[in-house]
Amino acid sequence: MTNIREFRAIGAETWPSLPLGGWRDTCATLQLWTQVVGKIRLALAPPVNHWWHVPLYVTCSGLTTSPIPYGARRFQIDFDFLHHRLAIQTSDGATESFPLQPRSVAEFYSEVMKRLCALGINVQIWTTPVEIPDPITFEEDRIHSAYDPTHVHRLWCILVQADRILTVFRARFCGKASPVHFFWGSFDLAVTRFSGRLAPPHPGAHNVADRVSREAYCNEVSSCGFWPGGAGMEQPVFYSYAYPPPLGFAAATVRPVAASYSDALGEFILPYDDVRQAESPDDALLDFLQSTYEVAARLGRWDRASLERAVSR
């Protein structure tokens, strides 16, 4: 396992590199581990509009479910990507934890459930992964078992920075907006702004139940975030899209010049490496988020005067 000195060296690089080819197997395994934990929150948390009761959140050491209700008690599950442990703590002071290290999804799922039972928490989840092709149920998946702590730590470093900038961007909006949250199904960090108008029924998405897509996109949105890559995308990217996409959206000019519209994804993308290598990564990313939103809002005729705060340039 990578030692703490190596971690500090990685942490000194605010925006570290993370090409997908270097950690593809770990990325696939980690996505499935987050689905195990995320489905526990899904099973117990009261439903919230747009499925906002299911994501994870970036913390100072990794990702968390935030407190989950269980009778009169509450508990939370944390991925600690600094010390590489999964920790469970309850509102009555009880704790359980185990190391994050190479182990199959089946072993990870069994260990999580065993630790929850030790805390007096009994929960049943639907064990089929979502939003991935050819899913294998958690208890049967002995294929995905990789865990490279160096690359996981790099992902966390990027999530910390992306969460920071997305939070600044979110604060520029007075209208309805989502939290900045990590969706374990699609394995991306996202924030969404709403126009305040209803949207036409969503046509559905590959490997996603129609009821999920239609609830998530029942209102007009401009959404953006960070995705580490996958499904043919060999590099991490920042993205921005609108639903429904207004006429002319795909052909619009956005900033910075490295950004482009992906017909395959149906959204604007900005390669992460162009952000990390920019003279000011913060400014480059904010420019992308702001310019793509402005295109969506202008072409979609949003009531911008009532929805936006003044932005100092």
C-alpha positions, -999 to 999 in steps of 0.1 A, spaced: 0 0 0 12 35 -8 26 52 23 16 85 38 47 102 25 37 93 -11 1 105 -3 15 139 7 34 142 -25 3 135 -45 -17 160 -23 9 187 -31 -3 186 -67 -37 203 -64 -50 190 -97 -33 156 -102 -33 137 -134 -57 107 -137 -58 91 -171 -84 63 -171 -60 38 -185 -39 38 -154 -66 28 -130 -95 14 -151 -100 -18 -130 -99 1 -98 -123 27 -111 -148 -1 -121 -145 -17 -87 -148 15 -68 -179 25 -87 -195 -8 -76 -184 -4 -40 -201 31 -39 -232 15 -54 -233 -10 -25 -231 19 0 -254 42 -20 -281 16 -22 -282 14 16 -290 51 17 -315 46 -10 -333 19 9 -336 38 42 -337 76 34 -370 93 28 -375 100 -9 -366 135 -21 -374 151 -55 -350 143 -84 -335 114 -64 -316 138 -42 -319 113 -13 -295 88 -30 -261 106 -38 -229 107 -18 -211 139 -7 -174 149 -8 -157 152 26 -123 162 39 -112 126 35 -134 110 9 -171 104 3 -200 101 28 -237 91 27 -244 118 53 -266 107 83 -292 80 73 -323 74 95 -328 40 112 -356 41 137 -347 66 164 -310 63 155 -290 76 126 -258 63 110 -235 72 82 -210 54 60 -178 70 50 -152 62 24 -119 74 38 -95 78 9 -68 93 31 -64 62 53 -82 39 30 -109 26 53 -147 22 52 -161 36 84 -196 33 98 -207 54 128 -240 57 146 -257 85 165 -253 65 198 -215 64 195 -210 29 180 -185 24 152 -173 -3 128 -146 0 101 -125 -21 78 -96 -14 53 -102 -5 17 -79 -29 -2 -81 -53 -31 -112 -74 -25 -141 -86 -47 -174 -68 -48 -189 -99 -33 -165 -97 -3 -170 -60 1 -208 -63 1 -206 -92 26 -183 -72 49 -205 -41 48 -236 -60 57 -218 -79 85 -206 -46 100 -240 -31 98 -255 -62 116 -229 -58 143 -243 -23 149 -278 -36 150 -287 -23 116 -305 -47 93 -312 -35 58 -321 -52 25 -310 -37 -8 -315 -45 -44 -281 -60 -53 -281 -55 -90 -258 -26 -101 -273 2 -121 -262 23 -151 -236 -1 -162 -237 -28 -190 -240 -65 -182 -244 -60 -144 -235 -88 -120 -252 -89 -86 -231 -78 -57 -231 -111 -40 -220 -129 -71 -194 -104 -84 -159 -119 -79 -145 -103 -110 -141 -67 -99 -116 -67 -71 -89 -41 -79 -80 -13 -55 -50 10 -62 -48 35 -33 -27 60 -52 -52 64 -80 -81 65 -56 -64 92 -36 -59 111 -69 -96 109 -76 -104 122 -42 -80 152 -47 -98 160 -79 -132 157 -63 -122 181 -36 -112 207 -61 -142 201 -84 -166 202 -54 -150 236 -44 -155 252 -78 -190 237 -84 -200 251 -50 -188 286 -60 -207 283 -93 -239 271 -75 -238 302 -52 -242 324 -83 -278 312 -87 -308 324 -68 -333 299 -82 -338 262 -74 -305 243 -75 -294 209 -64 -266 203 -38 -232 194 -52 -234 157 -50 -218 125 -62 -241 101 -81 -229 65 -76 -248 52 -105 -231 73 -132 -201 78 -110 -199 116 -114 -200 148 -93 -228 171 -104 -248 202 -97 -280 212 -114 -298 245 -119 -335 247 -127 -354 272 -148 -386 269 -128 -406 254 -157 -418 218 -163 -400 197 -190 -414 172 -215 -412 136 -204 -376 123 -206 -371 98 -234 -350 75 -212 -314 66 -210 -294 34 -216 -292 12 -185 -314 35 -165 -350 29 -155 -375 53 -172 -390 62 -138 -356 74 -126 -349 95 -157 -384 110 -157 -383 120 -121 -347 134 -124 -357 155 -155 -393 165 -148 -382 202 -148 -360 221 -172 -324 220 -162 -288 231 -169 -265 206 -153 -227 203 -150 -201 183 -133 -170 160 -133 -167 125 -147 -135 104 -144 -143 87 -178 -155 54 -191 -178 40 -218 -154 50 -245 -142 82 -228 -105 75 -220 -99 107 -201 -116 125 -172 -138 155 -183 -159 183 -170 -193 183 -187 -224 206 -191 -258 198 -207 -293 211 -208 -326 192 -207 -345 198 -229 -316 211 -251 -328 243 -266 -326 249 -303 -291 258 -313 -275 245 -281 -251 220 -297 -238 246 -322 -232 273 -297 -197 287 -289 -186 283 -253 -154 289 -234 -126 281 -230 -114 271 -265 -106 235 -254 -143 229 -248 -164 212 -274 -198 196 -279 -199 158 -279 -226 144 -302 -221 110 -286 -227 123 -251 -251 151 -260 -233 176 -239 -204 200 -238 -171 186 -225 -139 201 -213 -110 177 -209 -98 177 -173 -62 179 -184 -69 212 -201 -82 225 -168 -53 212 -147 -27 226 -171 -43 260 -174 -26 291 -160 -55 293 -136 -75 260 -133 -102 277 -112 -108 304 -137 -108 280 -167 -133 257 -150 -156 286 -139 -155 300 -174 -167 267 -188 -195 263 -163 -206 299 -167 -205 300 -205 -223 267 -210 -250 277 -185 -254 311 -202 -260 294 -236 -286 271 -221 -304 299 -203 -303 324 -232 -314 299 -258 -340 284 -235 -354 319 -225 -349 314 -188 -359 343 -165 -323 352 -158 -330 385 -141 -348 367 -112 -326 336 -112 -290 349 -111 -268 368 -88 -244 394 -102 -211 378 -112 -179 399 -109 -155 392 -137 
